[in-house]
Amino acid sequence: MLPGFHIGLYDYIVRSNKSNFSIEEIITKPINLYVRIYKDAVTRGVFEIIGFKELSQEDIDLMPPHFSQDLMNLKDCVIYYEDGSEKKVSPKECIGLEGPVIWDAEGLIDRIKDRYFGKKNFYEEFYKVILSEKDPRYNNPDVRWSKKEGRFLAK
């Protein structure tokens, strides 16, 4: 659990019931996923708390930013940083960043599973930045997800 109800998924896999790992050991690995979550994902015990670490300013500065996009004006995008600063950017600069989504525990678990099984996750794909009005997600209530093709299609 990181500032602002974020959770970081580090590139660290425990292959057994090993219980002698530490937060310091985990955070030396790259962050694969950094998303906002609902508080109850932790308070309900879905994710195990393994310890606590005070974050340095450097730790916080290394956390990936998030973006938001005005869906009426696709060129209007902003990147938000953990220090509270923000920057107006082009949609292309938002590629690879997390959008304005707060994940529940079950959705996040599905996303993690999809990542490790090499599958595209519906919600991850749905909330990516929209680069063009030709994108089937743009202003289209009839968009559907094609599992076979791993992408959105307009009906």
N, C-alpha and C positions, 0 to 999 in steps of 0.2 A: 504494500500500500504506500503510495507516494503522495506528495502534496496535491491538494484539490481532488481527493478521491480518484487518483489515478492508480493504475496497476502496471507494473513493468514485467514483461515476460522476457526473461534473460535466456540466452543460449546456453542453458545448463540443464542437463538431464541426469536425474538420479536413476540408476539402472537397477537398484535393489532397495531394500528397506534401510539403506544407509541413513543414519540419523546424526552423524557427526559432521555435517556440513555447516557452514556459517554464512551469514549475510555478506561478510567481507569477501568470502570466496565467490559467492554468486555474483556480486556486482562488479567483479573484474571482467566478466563476460559481456559481450555486446547485447544491447536491448534489441530483441526481435520484434517486440510489440509493446506499445505504450499507449494505453487507452484510459478513458474515464469510465468509472464503474459506479453503480449504485452502492451506497454504504452497506446495504444489507447483504451484499455478496461476501462481506467480511464478518459482519455481526451475526449472520445465520450460521457461520462456520463452514461455508462452502469451500473457502480457501483457508488452508491451515496457516496460522501465524507461527513463524519459526523464530522470531526475535525482532529486535528493534535496533535501528541505527539512526543517529542524528545525521542529517544530510548537510554536507558542506555546500557553499555557494557554487563550487566547481561541479559537484554532483548535480545540482539543480540546473546549471547552465548546459550540461550535457544532455538533458532530457529533450527529446524531439518536440518541436512545436506542433500545433494543430492549425487547421484552416477553417474558414467559413466562406461560403459563396452565396451571393444574392441570386436566387433562382429566377428572378425576373430580369436581371442584368448579369449574365454569366461572367462578364469581364470584371465584375466587382468582387474581388477576393481579398481576404485579409489573413495573414499568418499571425497567430498568437503564441507568444513565448511564455515560459513559466515565470519569468521575472516580472510579468505584467505588461511588457512592451508588445507592440503590434506593428505590422508593416503591411501596407497595401501592395499587392502583387498581381501578377497575371495568373490566369488559371494554370498554365504550364508549370509555374513555380510551386503549385500545390500537389503535383503528382507525387505519390508516395507518402503523403502526409495523412494523418487521421482527420476525418471530418467531424462535424458537430454531433457526435453520437455518444450517448451514455449507455454502456452495456450492462445488461443484467447478467447474473452468474451463469445461467443456462446458455445464453447467447454467446458469452465469452468462451465457455467450455466447448461449444460447437465450433466456434472459430478456431480455437487452438487445435482441436481434433482435425478439422479440415486442413489446417496448415501442415500438420505432421503427416497427413495422408495424401498431401499433394492435390487437394481439391480446392476449387474456388468456393468461397463462402458468399452466399446470397447477400447478406447484409453488408459485408465488407465491400463487395462490388457495387451495391446500390448506393452507398454513401461516399464513393470516390468522387473527386472533382469532375464536373461536366465540362468538357472542352469545346463542345459545339452544339448548336441547336439541332443538329442531325442525330445526336445521341438519343436512343429510344427512351431514356429516362427523362429527357427534357420535356416538361409540360405535357406528359402523356399518362393519363390515368389507366390506360389499358396495357401498360408495359407488362411483359411476362418474362420469367427467368427460364432459360433453356438449359436444363441439366446436361443434356447431350452435348450442346455446344459450349457450355460454360460462360454464357453471356446473356445480356438482356436483348429481347426482341420486341418490336412494336407489333401489336395485334392488327 
